[in-house]
Amino acid sequence: MPCMRYVITGASRGIGFEFVQQLLLRGDTVEAGVRSPEGARRLEPLKHKAGNRLRIHALDVGDDASVRAFATNVCTSPVDVLINNAGVAGLWCALSDVDYADMARTFTINALGPLRVTNAMLPGLRRGALRRVAHVTSRMGSLAENTDGGAYAYRMSKAALNMAVRTLSTDLRPEGFVTVLLHPGWVQTDMGGPDATLPAPDSVRGMLRVIDGLSPEHSGRFFDYQGAEVPW
């Protein structure tokens, strides 16, 4: 595949950072969205090596004005692939301890954030060669696989994201868009925690294989990092 232009949200650490590294290594161009100046500093060594193939932008996916400003800066050129990766874990607590303010924030970031970004990025994506949008979700948002309970904020926000992407796939299919959900596995990141089993490079390598192989019939579907379909 020729070099393409990717947009990555939540690009300063964990899975997002690994996406940036691997895409730059294979010669692609990356527009990286980060929430804080500290996050931008983490990416500076990569920018030093990649030059103008990496641009770093402020982006808070939970803030409308921030998303609009990000899209205005990025959509000056065509965008081939958008990867909505930014997310938060929320509080994992018992039913009796549910914090509804935390749940609302988690929903704003995990479910509404990708929708905000995708909607704002459509002008650039429409000019791109691939028109692909991948959303990093989780098996924990699967109704069929929820046999453990708990993690209300995270589960509910990811289930809402899954429904949003299914709807997006229907609305954007006539324009040739392919939009999918990706479960990265239990990844060794700050969010994944110390017991996680999967190294971030392996997860991202697998997800990129899935993204590279997408075709129209895949739109609206839910895959894990190995390309296996996940039940809803």
N, CA, C and O of each residue as an XYZ file, in Angstrom:
928
protein
N       0.846     -1.192      0.000
C       0.000      0.000      0.000
C       0.886      1.248      0.000
O       1.846      1.309      0.769
N       0.593      2.242     -0.838
C       1.383      3.469     -0.825
C       1.235      4.204      0.495
O       0.317      3.923      1.265
N       2.124      5.133      0.756
C       2.079      5.893      2.004
C       0.765      6.673      2.093
O       0.312      7.278      1.121
N       0.175      6.640      3.275
C      -1.115      7.266      3.502
C      -1.034      8.260      4.656
O      -0.054      8.290      5.400
N      -2.079      9.070      4.792
C      -2.152     10.066      5.863
C      -3.169      9.600      6.898
O      -4.350      9.423      6.599
N      -2.687      9.406      8.109
C      -3.491      8.913      9.222
C      -3.710     10.011     10.257
O      -2.849     10.866     10.462
N      -4.862      9.976     10.901
C      -5.148     10.810     12.059
C      -5.365      9.883     13.239
O      -6.171      8.955     13.167
N      -4.641     10.132     14.334
C      -4.727      9.305     15.540
C      -5.127     10.190     16.707
O      -4.480     11.207     16.959
N      -6.187      9.823     17.428
C      -6.536     10.544     18.657
C      -5.963      9.780     19.850
O      -5.732      8.573     19.779
N      -5.738     10.509     20.948
C      -5.131      9.871     22.114
C      -3.764      9.315     21.791
O      -3.454      8.176     22.140
N      -2.931     10.120     21.117
C      -1.702      9.617     20.496
C      -0.467      9.673     21.385
O       0.613      9.281     20.943
N      -0.587     10.144     22.614
C       0.619     10.407     23.387
C       1.085      9.252     24.259
O       2.179      9.316     24.819
N       0.282      8.192     24.391
C       0.708      7.081     25.239
C      -0.028      5.807     24.840
O      -0.987      5.839     24.070
N       0.443      4.687     25.382
C      -0.239      3.423     25.204
C      -0.423      3.035     23.751
O       0.499      3.123     22.940
N      -1.629      2.607     23.442
C      -1.950      2.131     22.101
C      -1.781      3.243     21.071
O      -1.254      3.001     19.985
N      -2.219      4.453     21.395
C      -2.097      5.562     20.449
C      -0.660      5.856     20.086
O      -0.336      6.042     18.913
N       0.206      5.900     21.087
C       1.632      6.136     20.848
C       2.216      5.045     19.953
O       3.013      5.326     19.057
N       1.817      3.807     20.201
C       2.318      2.696     19.392
C       1.826      2.780     17.958
O       2.568      2.454     17.032
N       0.578      3.214     17.758
C       0.096      3.455     16.400
C       0.999      4.465     15.685
O       1.408      4.242     14.545
N       1.303      5.566     16.356
C       2.149      6.594     15.740
C       3.499      6.003     15.360
O       3.969      6.196     14.239
N       4.123      5.285     16.285
C       5.449      4.716     16.012
C       5.435      3.786     14.801
O       6.280      3.896     13.913
N       4.472      2.873     14.775
C       4.469      1.885     13.693
C       4.124      2.510     12.352
O       4.685      2.118     11.329
N       3.221      3.465     12.337
C       2.867      4.114     11.071
C       4.038      4.914     10.518
O       4.285      4.904      9.312
N       4.756      5.605     11.389
C       5.918      6.366     10.929
C       7.014      5.432     10.399
O       7.661      5.732      9.396
N       7.214      4.302     11.078
C       8.247      3.357     10.645
C       7.972      2.808      9.250
O       8.907      2.511      8.506
N       6.717      2.674      8.896
C       6.424      2.132      7.571
C       6.258      3.228      6.517
O       5.929      2.943      5.365
N       6.485      4.479      6.916
C       6.544      5.556      5.937
C       5.303      6.401      5.782
O       5.254      7.272      4.913
N       4.280      6.160      6.619
C       3.055      6.948      6.523
C       3.223      8.303      7.203
O       4.193      8.537      7.923
N       2.275      9.176      6.964
C       2.209     10.490      7.595
C       1.150     10.441      8.690
O       0.088      9.845      8.508
N       1.440     11.067      9.828
C       0.536     10.994     10.979
C       0.223     12.384     11.503
O       1.116     13.210     11.692
N      -1.059     12.628     11.734
C      -1.545     13.795     12.463
C      -1.972     13.287     13.833
O      -2.944     12.541     13.947
N      -1.250     13.686     14.868
C      -1.444     13.131     16.208
C      -2.179     14.120     17.095
O      -1.747     15.260     17.268
N      -3.300     13.669     17.658
C      -4.050     14.493     18.595
C      -3.713     14.109     20.025
O      -3.784     12.935     20.387
N      -3.340     15.106     20.853
C      -2.986     14.860     22.255
C      -3.701     15.880     23.134
O      -3.930     17.020     22.729
N      -4.049     15.450     24.343
C      -4.867     16.307     25.203
C      -4.054     17.344     25.958
O      -4.574     18.413     26.277
N      -2.769     17.052     26.258
C      -2.006     17.928     27.142
C      -0.643     18.259     26.554
O      -0.133     17.523     25.710
N      -0.045     19.375     27.003
C       1.324     19.688     26.574
C       2.307     18.580     26.934
O       3.253     18.322     26.189
N       2.088     17.920     28.076
C       2.962     16.812     28.458
C       2.902     15.690     27.422
O       3.920     15.087     27.082
N       1.694     15.422     26.930
C       1.542     14.418     25.886
C       2.281     14.792     24.622
O       2.892     13.942     23.974
N       2.226     16.067     24.272
C       2.945     16.524     23.082
C       4.447     16.326     23.244
O       5.132     15.970     22.286
N       4.961     16.554     24.445
C       6.396     16.382     24.684
C       6.816     14.921     24.502
O       7.928     14.648     24.049
N       5.935     13.985     24.852
C       6.273     12.566     24.675
C       6.502     12.217     23.205
O       7.280     11.319     22.885
N       5.825     12.927     22.329
C       5.926     12.636     20.904
C       7.089     13.358     20.220
O       7.429     13.041     19.080
N       7.688     14.306     20.896
C       8.730     15.117     20.263
C       9.899     14.292     19.732
O      10.387     14.592     18.643
N      10.384     13.249     20.457
C      11.478     12.444     19.880
C      11.097     11.783     18.563
O      11.935     11.649     17.671
N       9.840     11.369     18.434
C       9.396     10.786     17.170
C       9.353     11.838     16.073
O       9.703     11.568     14.924
N       8.926     13.026     16.434
C       8.869     14.109     15.447
C      10.270     14.492     14.973
O      10.477     14.823     13.805
N      11.217     14.443     15.889
C      12.600     14.781     15.522
C      13.109     13.843     14.429
O      13.842     14.268     13.536
N      12.722     12.568     14.500
C      13.156     11.594     13.500
C      12.315     11.673     12.217
O      12.838     11.529     11.112
N      11.009     11.902     12.381
C      10.097     11.811     11.232
C       9.946     13.121     10.473
O       9.490     13.121      9.329
N      10.319     14.231     11.087
C      10.182     15.519     10.406
C       8.733     15.855     10.126
O       7.872     15.712     10.994
N       8.469     16.301      8.911
C       7.120     16.760      8.593
C       6.123     15.630      8.357
O       4.973     15.894      8.006
N       6.538     14.378      8.543
C       5.572     13.277      8.464
C       4.784     13.110      9.763
O       3.841     12.321      9.817
N       5.162     13.846     10.806
C       4.402     13.842     12.059
C       4.102     15.269     12.476
O       5.003     16.090     12.641
N       2.820     15.546     12.642
C       2.400     16.820     13.213
C       1.607     16.534     14.484
O       0.815     15.593     14.532
N       1.824     17.346     15.505
C       1.211     17.149     16.817
C       0.245     18.296     17.082
O       0.593     19.466     16.922
N      -0.976     17.947     17.490
C      -2.031     18.945     17.693
C      -2.685     18.754     19.055
O      -2.791     17.631     19.547
N      -3.118     19.846     19.655
C      -3.941     19.775     20.862
C      -5.316     19.228     20.491
O      -5.917     19.653     19.503
N      -5.806     18.285     21.288
C      -7.127     17.721     21.029
C      -7.711     17.130     22.299
O      -7.164     16.187     22.870
N      -8.824     17.695     22.731
C      -9.633     17.121     23.801
C     -10.924     16.638     23.156
O     -11.769     17.452     22.784
N     -11.089     15.326     23.019
C     -12.231     14.792     22.281
C     -13.553     15.021     23.010
O     -14.623     14.818     22.437
N     -13.478     15.444     24.270
C     -14.687     15.750     25.012
C     -15.124     17.194     24.916
O     -16.095     17.591     25.561
N     -14.421     17.991     24.117
C     -14.710     19.426     24.018
C     -14.994     19.796     22.564
O     -14.143     19.609     21.694
N     -16.177     20.317     22.307
C     -16.580     20.640     20.933
C     -15.625     21.614     20.256
O     -15.234     21.406     19.108
N     -15.248     22.678     20.965
C     -14.392     23.701     20.362
C     -13.017     23.131     20.031
O     -12.451     23.447     18.984
N     -12.478     22.294     20.915
C     -11.175     21.678     20.669
C     -11.226     20.778     19.435
O     -10.305     20.791     18.618
N     -12.294     20.003     19.298
C     -12.427     19.113     18.140
C     -12.551     19.915     16.852
O     -11.944     19.561     15.841
N     -13.324     20.982     16.880
C     -13.476     21.811     15.672
C     -12.140     22.424     15.259
O     -11.802     22.439     14.075
N     -11.377     22.930     16.236
C     -10.078     23.534     15.919
C      -9.117     22.488     15.358
O      -8.389     22.757     14.402
N      -9.115     21.315     15.945
C      -8.274     20.216     15.462
C      -8.621     19.885     14.014
O      -7.734     19.797     13.166
N      -9.897     19.704     13.733
C     -10.318     19.341     12.379
C      -9.970     20.434     11.369
O      -9.580     20.137     10.239
N     -10.111     21.680     11.770
C      -9.764     22.787     10.872
C      -8.287     22.726     10.486
O      -7.935     22.939      9.325
N      -7.424     22.436     11.461
C      -5.984     22.350     11.187
C      -5.624     21.148     10.322
O      -4.781     21.242      9.431
N      -6.271     20.020     10.594
C      -5.887     18.770      9.941
C      -6.491     18.639      8.543
O      -5.860     18.080      7.645
N      -7.689     19.142      8.359
C      -8.400     18.926      7.096
C      -7.982     19.873      5.980
O      -8.676     19.991      4.971
N      -6.863     20.540      6.155
C      -6.308     21.325      5.054
C      -5.786     20.407      3.948
O      -5.582     20.850      2.817
N      -5.572     19.136      4.270
C      -5.136     18.131      3.294
C      -6.024     16.898      3.426
O      -6.673     16.725      4.458
N      -6.072     16.041      2.414
C      -6.894     14.828      2.500
C      -6.447     13.912      3.636
O      -5.260     13.824      3.950
N      -7.407     13.239      4.241
C      -7.154     12.267      5.304
C      -7.602     10.895      4.799
O      -8.750     10.729      4.386
N      -6.707      9.923      4.831
C      -7.035      8.589      4.336
C      -7.675      7.704      5.403
O      -8.641      6.990      5.132
N      -7.125      7.759      6.627
C      -7.614      6.893      7.702
C      -7.675      7.683      9.001
O      -6.716      8.359      9.374
N      -8.801      7.592      9.679
C      -8.955      8.143     11.026
C      -9.030      6.984     12.009
O      -9.820      6.059     11.822
N      -8.211      7.030     13.055
C      -8.273      6.027     14.118
C      -8.675      6.726     15.407
O      -7.880      7.453     16.002
N      -9.901      6.504     15.832
C     -10.413      7.066     17.084
C      -9.965      6.163     18.224
O     -10.581      5.136     18.506
N      -8.882      6.570     18.869
C      -8.265      5.756     19.914
C      -8.454      6.346     21.313
O      -8.445      5.595     22.288
N      -8.622      7.652     21.444
C      -8.684      8.292     22.755
C      -9.804      7.706     23.606
O     -10.919      7.503     23.125
N      -9.499      7.436     24.869
C     -10.515      6.899     25.766
C     -10.045      6.924     27.204
O      -8.859      7.099     27.487
N     -10.995      6.747     28.109
C     -10.692      6.682     29.541
C     -11.352      5.431     30.119
O     -12.300      4.893     29.546
N     -10.838      4.978     31.259
C     -11.374      3.769     31.879
C     -12.589      4.042     32.745
O     -13.433      3.165     32.929
N     -12.688      5.257     33.282
C     -13.726      5.511     34.266
C     -13.446      4.744     35.550
O     -12.478      3.989     35.633
N     -14.298      4.941     36.548
C     -14.135      4.244     37.819
C     -14.720      2.837     37.731
O     -15.867      2.655     37.323
N     -13.928      1.860     38.113
C     -14.399      0.476     38.162
C     -14.794      0.199     39.610
O     -13.937      0.022     40.476
N     -16.086      0.165     39.858
C     -16.542      0.070     41.233
C     -17.827     -0.751     41.312
O     -18.461     -1.043     40.298
N     -18.193     -1.113     42.531
C     -19.420     -1.867     42.762
C     -20.635     -0.991     42.473
O     -20.548      0.237     42.456
N     -21.762     -1.646     42.247
C     -23.007     -0.933     41.956
C     -23.313      0.107     43.033
O     -23.771      1.208     42.726
N     -23.066     -0.237     44.267
C     -23.386      0.688     45.361
C     -22.504      1.926     45.361
O     -22.833      2.924     46.002
N     -21.381      1.870     44.643
C     -20.430      2.990     44.639
C     -20.380      3.740     43.308
O     -19.474      4.545     43.091
N     -21.321      3.494     42.433
C     -21.307      4.150     41.125
C     -21.301      5.664     41.284
O     -22.086      6.228     42.046
N     -20.399      6.311     40.550
C     -20.266      7.770     40.548
C     -20.835      8.278     39.228
O     -20.231      8.082     38.174
N     -21.991      8.930     39.282
C     -22.669      9.289     38.044
C     -21.975     10.427     37.297
O     -22.079     10.515     36.074
N     -21.282     11.283     38.010
C     -20.509     12.325     37.329
C     -19.366     11.687     36.537
O     -19.084     12.093     35.410
N     -18.719     10.700     37.125
C     -17.660      9.984     36.416
C     -18.229      9.247     35.208
O     -17.611      9.226     34.143
N     -19.405      8.645     35.370
C     -20.023      7.943     34.243
C     -20.295      8.897     33.093
O     -20.069      8.554     31.933
N     -20.781     10.102     33.409
C     -21.077     11.081     32.361
C     -19.800     11.497     31.642
O     -19.791     11.639     30.419
N     -18.722     11.694     32.399
C     -17.446     12.070     31.764
C     -16.932     10.931     30.881
O     -16.461     11.169     29.769
N     -17.023      9.703     31.374
C     -16.559      8.549     30.600
C     -17.355      8.417     29.310
O     -16.789      8.137     28.253
N     -18.656      8.617     29.395
C     -19.512      8.560     28.210
C     -19.144      9.660     27.218
O     -19.108      9.435     26.008
N     -18.869     10.859     27.752
C     -18.508     11.988     26.881
C     -17.239     11.703     26.090
O     -17.153     12.033     24.907
N     -16.256     11.093     26.740
C     -14.983     10.806     26.072
C     -15.099      9.585     25.163
O     -14.720      9.643     23.994
N     -15.620      8.480     25.696
C     -15.557      7.197     24.982
C     -16.618      7.031     23.911
O     -16.363      6.392     22.890
N     -17.793      7.586     24.114
C     -18.883      7.393     23.155
C     -19.098      8.622     22.281
O     -19.161      8.513     21.057
N     -19.208      9.791     22.907
C     -19.457     11.004     22.120
C     -18.186     11.513     21.446
O     -18.255     12.101     20.367
N     -17.025     11.294     22.069
C     -15.774     11.785     21.498
C     -15.511     11.281     20.087
O     -15.258     12.092     19.196
N     -15.560      9.968     19.848
C     -15.340      9.481     18.494
C     -16.361      9.992     17.484
O     -16.033     10.208     16.318
N     -17.590     10.184     17.932
C     -18.603     10.727     17.028
C     -18.298     12.184     16.689
O     -18.406     12.597     15.534
N     -17.913     12.961     17.711
C     -17.512     14.351     17.468
C     -16.385     14.431     16.444
O     -16.450     15.189     15.476
N     -15.349     13.627     16.684
C     -14.164     13.690     15.831
C     -14.493     13.244     14.411
O     -14.104     13.906     13.449
N     -15.196     12.146     14.275
C     -15.534     11.643     12.941
C     -16.342     12.670     12.164
O     -16.060     12.936     10.996
N     -17.339     13.240     12.807
C     -18.186     14.229     12.139
C     -17.367     15.435     11.682
O     -17.531     15.927     10.566
N     -16.484     15.899     12.565
C     -15.670     17.072     12.225
C     -14.644     16.771     11.140
O     -14.266     17.660     10.378
N     -14.188     15.508     11.066
C     -13.151     15.131     10.111
C     -13.695     14.762      8.732
O     -12.911     14.509      7.817
N     -14.992     14.725      8.564
C     -15.559     14.267      7.288
C     -15.059     15.050      6.069
O     -14.823     14.437      5.028
N     -14.886     16.381      6.149
C     -14.380     17.077      4.954
C     -13.027     16.550      4.487
O     -12.806     16.391      3.286
N     -12.122     16.277      5.424
C     -10.819     15.728      5.038
C     -10.911     14.293      4.574
O     -10.252     13.907      3.609
N     -11.726     13.494      5.257
C     -11.882     12.085      4.889
C     -12.520     11.941      3.508
O     -12.166     11.036      2.753
N     -13.443     12.812      3.181
C     -14.091     12.735      1.862
C     -13.101     12.981      0.730
O     -13.319     12.534     -0.396
N     -12.013     13.691      1.025
C     -10.996     13.956      0.010
C      -9.896     12.895      0.001
O      -9.024     12.912     -0.868
N      -9.932     11.974      0.965
C      -8.906     10.955      1.065
C      -9.140      9.801      0.107
O     -10.225      9.653     -0.455
N      -8.108      8.984     -0.072
C      -8.189      7.864     -1.013
C      -8.923      6.660     -0.434
O      -9.508      5.882     -1.188
N      -8.907      6.488      0.890
C      -9.417      5.253      1.482
C     -10.771      5.394      2.178
O     -11.586      4.472      2.141
N     -11.011      6.533      2.805
C     -12.263      6.763      3.550
C     -12.497      5.672      4.591
O     -13.575      5.080      4.650
N     -11.478      5.410      5.413
C     -11.593      4.402      6.458
C     -11.576      5.067      7.834
O     -10.795      5.984      8.086
N     -12.450      4.588      8.717
C     -12.501      5.073     10.097
C     -12.537      3.859     11.019
O     -13.453      3.040     10.939
N     -11.548      3.745     11.887
C     -11.483      2.649     12.858
C     -11.627      3.227     14.260
O     -11.037      4.257     14.584
N     -12.411      2.556     15.079
C     -12.682      3.003     16.438
C     -12.198      1.932     17.406
O     -12.632      0.782     17.331
N     -11.301      2.303     18.315
C     -10.819      1.360     19.313
C     -11.869      1.243     20.408
O     -12.139      2.206     21.126
N     -12.455      0.068     20.531
C     -13.489     -0.196     21.524
C     -12.994     -1.290     22.462
O     -11.798     -1.360     22.744
N     -13.884     -2.140     22.946
C     -13.501     -3.223     23.844
C     -14.571     -4.300     23.835
O     -15.755     -4.027     23.638
N     -14.126     -5.528     24.053
C     -15.093     -6.622     24.244
C     -16.005     -6.333     25.432
O     -17.106     -6.877     25.523
N     -15.545     -5.475     26.342
C     -16.360     -5.161     27.508
C     -17.608     -4.373     27.145
O     -18.507     -4.221     27.972
N     -17.673     -3.874     25.922
C     -18.883     -3.232     25.438
C     -19.827     -4.189     24.734
O     -20.880     -3.778     24.245
N     -19.461     -5.457     24.680
C     -20.301     -6.472     24.038
C     -21.366     -6.948     25.019
O     -21.038     -7.386     26.122
N     -22.634     -6.869     24.631
C     -23.715     -7.382     25.466
C     -23.599     -8.897     25.599
O     -23.808     -9.449     26.679
N     -23.267     -9.564     24.500
C     -23.219    -11.024     24.499
C     -22.142    -11.567     25.426
O     -22.296    -12.650     25.989
N     -21.043    -10.816     25.590
C     -19.916    -11.335     26.356
C     -19.863    -10.820     27.794
O     -18.907    -11.106     28.515
N     -20.867    -10.072     28.212
C     -20.853     -9.539     29.573
C     -21.424    -10.569     30.544
O     -22.631    -10.641     30.773
N     -20.523    -11.353     31.100
C     -20.935    -12.355     32.087
C     -20.355    -12.055     33.468
O     -20.605    -12.801     34.415
N     -19.585    -10.973     33.595
C     -18.905    -10.656     34.847
C     -19.533     -9.496     35.612
O     -19.334     -9.380     36.821
N     -20.294     -8.627     34.921
C     -20.853     -7.455     35.588
C     -19.791     -6.421     35.910
O     -18.649     -6.540     35.466
N     -20.160     -5.401     36.685
C     -19.231     -4.350     37.099
C     -18.810     -3.437     35.962
O     -19.304     -3.544     34.839
N     -17.872     -2.521     36.281
C     -17.310     -1.577     35.296
C     -18.405     -0.875     34.503
O     -18.349     -0.815     33.275
N     -19.386     -0.351     35.201
C     -20.554      0.228     34.546
C     -20.194      1.346     33.576
O     -20.667      1.360     32.439
N     -19.368      2.273     34.015
C     -19.052      3.431     33.167
C     -18.375      2.985     31.880
O     -18.767      3.404     30.791
N     -17.366      2.141     32.000
C     -16.608      1.720     30.830
C     -17.465      0.867     29.900
O     -17.506      1.103     28.693
N     -18.149     -0.125     30.469
C     -18.976     -1.000     29.644
C     -20.057     -0.212     28.893
O     -20.242     -0.393     27.689
N     -20.757      0.650     29.606
C     -21.864      1.382     28.988
C     -21.362      2.346     27.918
O     -21.996      2.499     26.874
N     -20.223      2.998     28.172
C     -19.696      3.948     27.182
C     -19.258      3.228     25.918
O     -19.473      3.732     24.815
N     -18.641      2.046     26.061
C     -18.200      1.306     24.883
C     -19.370      0.686     24.135
O     -19.343      0.599     22.907
N     -20.403      0.252     24.864
C     -21.600     -0.249     24.188
C     -22.258      0.863     23.373
O     -22.746      0.621     22.269
N     -22.272      2.078     23.915
C     -22.825      3.207     23.174
C     -21.985      3.526     21.943
O     -22.528      3.826     20.879
N     -20.657      3.463     22.085
C     -19.780      3.660     20.930
C     -20.071      2.617     19.854
O     -20.142      2.946     18.670
N     -20.237      1.373     20.263
C     -20.505      0.314     19.292
C     -21.769      0.597     18.491
O     -21.791      0.404     17.275
N     -22.818      1.053     19.164
C     -24.053      1.394     18.465
C     -23.840      2.588     17.532
O     -24.357      2.608     16.414
N     -23.080      3.580     17.994
C     -22.821      4.745     17.148
C     -22.117      4.344     15.857
O     -22.450      4.843     14.782
N     -21.144      3.443     15.962
C     -20.390      3.034     14.775
C     -21.265      2.216     13.842
O     -21.165      2.352     12.623
N     -22.116      1.373     14.394
C     -23.035      0.625     13.540
C     -23.932      1.582     12.753
O     -24.219      1.352     11.578
N     -24.369      2.654     13.412
C     -25.213      3.656     12.746
C     -24.414      4.454     11.721
O     -24.890      4.703     10.613
N     -23.200      4.854     12.093
C     -22.324      5.566     11.156
C     -22.094      4.760      9.888
O     -22.101      5.304      8.783
N     -21.893      3.472     10.055
C     -21.601      2.638      8.885
C     -22.752      2.672      7.888
O     -22.534      2.668      6.677
N     -23.976      2.706      8.402
C     -25.143      2.774      7.527
C     -25.247      4.137      6.848
O     -25.520      4.228      5.651
N     -25.027      5.188      7.624
C     -25.175      6.542      7.078
C     -24.088      6.892      6.064
O     -24.340      7.626      5.108
N     -22.871      6.363      6.275
C     -21.744      6.746      5.419
C     -21.443      5.758      4.299
O     -20.636      6.044      3.414
N     -22.094      4.592      4.336
C     -21.824      3.581      3.308
C     -22.067      4.106      1.890
O     -21.276      3.789      1.001
N     -23.131      4.901      1.629
C     -23.346      5.381      0.261
C     -22.196      6.228     -0.289
O     -22.053      6.367     -1.504
N     -21.373      6.796      0.609
C     -20.226      7.610      0.165
C     -18.939      6.790      0.058
O     -17.870      7.340     -0.210
N     -19.040      5.493      0.264
C     -17.852      4.647      0.143
C     -16.998      4.559      1.393
O     -15.854      4.110      1.322
N     -17.524      4.977      2.538
C     -16.776      4.877      3.785
C     -16.827      3.448      4.327
O     -17.817      2.735      4.163
N     -15.731      3.054      4.976
C     -15.686      1.801      5.727
C     -15.337      2.174      7.166
O     -14.249      2.686      7.427
N     -16.251      1.923      8.095
C     -16.027      2.271      9.495
C     -16.249      1.041     10.363
O     -17.290      0.389     10.279
N     -15.258      0.728     11.202
C     -15.288     -0.520     11.964
C     -14.917     -0.277     13.422
O     -14.390      0.772     13.791
N     -15.213     -1.293     14.237
C     -14.822     -1.330     15.635
C     -13.681     -2.323     15.806
O     -13.678     -3.385     15.184
N     -12.703     -1.974     16.660
C     -11.560     -2.847     16.898
C     -11.358     -3.060     18.399
O     -11.240     -2.103     19.164
N     -11.321     -4.320     18.802
C     -10.951     -4.677     20.175
C      -9.450     -4.947     20.194
O      -8.985     -5.854     19.503
N      -8.677     -4.176     20.972
C      -7.214     -4.308     20.924
C      -6.644     -5.466     21.719
O      -5.447     -5.738     21.632
N      -7.480     -6.161     22.500
C      -6.974     -7.154     23.439
C      -6.711     -6.509     24.794
O      -6.926     -5.311     24.981
N      -6.247     -7.318     25.725
C      -5.895     -6.810     27.063
C      -4.436     -6.388     27.001
O      -3.530     -7.210     27.133
N      -4.224     -5.084     26.796
C      -2.917     -4.581     26.382
C      -2.143     -4.013     27.567
O      -2.717     -3.411     28.475
N      -0.844     -4.216     27.540
C       0.060     -3.749     28.587
C       0.290     -2.240     28.454
O       1.297     -1.789     27.909
N      -0.677     -1.479     28.970
C      -0.620     -0.019     28.990
C      -1.023      0.449     30.380
O      -1.349     -0.367     31.242
N      -1.002      1.772     30.602
C      -1.471      2.309     31.880
C      -2.912      1.896     32.138
O      -3.261      1.548     33.266
N      -3.760      1.930     31.101
C      -5.151      1.560     31.272
C      -5.295      0.054     31.473
O      -6.104     -0.388     32.290
N      -4.521     -0.732     30.740
C      -4.621     -2.183     30.837
C      -4.183     -2.726     32.181
O      -4.675     -3.766     32.621
N      -3.258     -2.032     32.843
C      -2.819     -2.431     34.169
C      -1.706     -3.465     34.150
O      -1.327     -3.963     33.090
N      -1.185     -3.783     35.326
C       0.010     -4.630     35.433
C      -0.219     -6.097     35.061
O       0.741     -6.813     34.776
N      -1.467     -6.549     35.058
C      -1.732     -7.952     34.763
C      -2.038     -8.212     33.285
O      -2.251     -9.360     32.894
N      -2.062     -7.175     32.473
C      -2.389     -7.338     31.054
C      -1.405     -8.291     30.380
O      -0.236     -8.369     30.757
N      -1.896     -9.005     29.387
C      -1.121    -10.095     28.792
C      -0.518     -9.775     27.424
O       0.365    -10.494     26.957
N      -0.985     -8.707     26.779
C      -0.602     -8.474     25.380
C       0.279     -7.236     25.238
O      -0.149     -6.148     25.624
N       1.491     -7.356     24.699
C       2.320     -6.173     24.451
C       1.657     -5.236     23.433
O       1.044     -5.692     22.467
N       1.784     -3.942     23.654
C       1.175     -2.955     22.765
C       1.632     -3.119     21.310
O       0.793     -3.004     20.416
N       2.919     -3.382     21.023
C       3.309     -3.542     19.620
C       2.555     -4.665     18.907
O       2.211     -4.530     17.733
N       2.298     -5.772     19.611
C       1.579     -6.890     18.988
C       0.130     -6.509     18.697
O      -0.404     -6.834     17.637
N      -0.500     -5.819     19.643
C      -1.890     -5.383     19.452
C      -2.007     -4.441     18.261
O      -2.868     -4.622     17.400
N      -1.148     -3.447     18.217
C      -1.240     -2.444     17.150
C      -0.862     -3.047     15.804
O      -1.476     -2.718     14.789
N       0.128     -3.914     15.780
C       0.494     -4.577     14.527
C      -0.713     -5.339     13.963
O      -0.978     -5.303     12.761
N      -1.429     -6.019     14.841
C      -2.609     -6.743     14.405
C      -3.721     -5.833     13.934
O      -4.351     -6.101     12.911
N      -3.971     -4.756     14.669
C      -5.045     -3.835     14.266
C      -4.732     -3.159     12.934
O      -5.632     -2.928     12.128
N      -3.469     -2.843     12.704
C      -3.107     -2.252     11.414
C      -3.318     -3.243     10.271
O      -3.709     -2.850      9.171
N      -3.062     -4.518     10.527
C      -3.356     -5.517      9.494
C      -4.850     -5.530      9.167
O      -5.239     -5.616      8.003
N      -5.670     -5.444     10.196
C      -7.123     -5.410      9.969
C      -7.503     -4.170      9.168
O      -8.244     -4.269      8.191
N      -7.003     -3.009      9.572
C      -7.333     -1.758      8.877
C      -6.869     -1.804      7.427
O      -7.599     -1.395      6.525
N      -5.653     -2.302      7.203
C      -5.119     -2.374      5.836
C      -5.969     -3.275      4.941
O      -6.057     -3.052      3.733
N      -6.584     -4.280      5.528
C      -7.342     -5.250      4.733
C      -8.825     -4.953      4.610
O      -9.571     -5.774      4.077
N      -9.269     -3.800      5.089
C     -10.699     -3.508      5.068
C     -11.233     -3.323      3.654
O     -10.551     -2.804      2.771
N     -12.461     -3.758      3.469
C     -13.191     -3.545      2.219
C     -14.641     -3.228      2.584
O     -15.026     -3.383      3.743
N     -15.453     -2.788      1.619
C     -16.806     -2.314      1.948
C     -17.657     -3.285      2.759
O     -18.448     -2.854      3.598
N     -17.510     -4.591      2.524
C     -18.357     -5.537      3.253
C     -18.019     -5.620      4.743
O     -18.785     -6.195      5.515
N     -16.885     -5.054      5.156
C     -16.504     -5.058      6.566
C     -17.135     -3.911      7.345
O     -17.113     -3.930      8.576
N     -17.686     -2.930      6.679
C     -18.170     -1.742      7.371
C     -19.283     -2.091      8.361
O     -20.190     -2.867      8.062
N     -19.180     -1.487      9.558
C     -20.171     -1.717     10.591
C     -19.931     -2.955     11.419
O     -20.781     -3.320     12.231
N     -18.788     -3.622     11.242
C     -18.517     -4.867     11.963
C     -17.482     -4.653     13.070
O     -16.809     -3.623     13.126
N     -17.376     -5.643     13.937
C     -16.626     -5.560     15.186
C     -15.580     -6.670     15.165
O     -15.926     -7.851     15.180
N     -14.284     -6.290     15.129
C     -13.190     -7.263     15.021
C     -12.228     -7.123     16.192
O     -12.105     -6.048     16.778
N     -11.546     -8.218     16.531
C     -10.448     -8.089     17.476
C      -9.146     -7.853     16.711
O      -9.135     -7.818     15.481
N      -8.060     -7.694     17.449
C      -6.791     -7.319     16.815
C      -6.236     -8.426     15.911
O      -5.327     -8.182     15.118
N      -6.772     -9.621     16.030
C      -6.342    -10.721     15.166
C      -7.258    -10.894     13.953
O      -7.047    -11.790     13.136
N      -8.263    -10.045     13.839
C      -9.172    -10.104     12.693
C     -10.382    -10.976     12.896
O     -11.191    -11.119     11.979
N     -10.539    -11.577     14.087
C     -11.719    -12.399     14.374
C     -12.896    -11.501     14.727
O     -12.720    -10.477     15.388
N     -14.085    -11.874     14.295
C     -15.271    -11.079     14.577
C     -15.693    -11.254     16.031
O     -15.655    -12.362     16.567
N     -16.093    -10.161     16.660
C     -16.519    -10.154     18.064
C     -18.042    -10.070     18.116
O     -18.630     -9.274     17.383
N     -18.694    -10.863     18.954
C     -20.155    -10.771     19.064
C     -20.591     -9.465     19.710
O     -19.891     -8.912     20.559
N     -21.737     -8.990     19.303
C     -22.240     -7.718     19.821
C     -22.859     -7.890     21.203
O     -23.334     -6.919     21.792
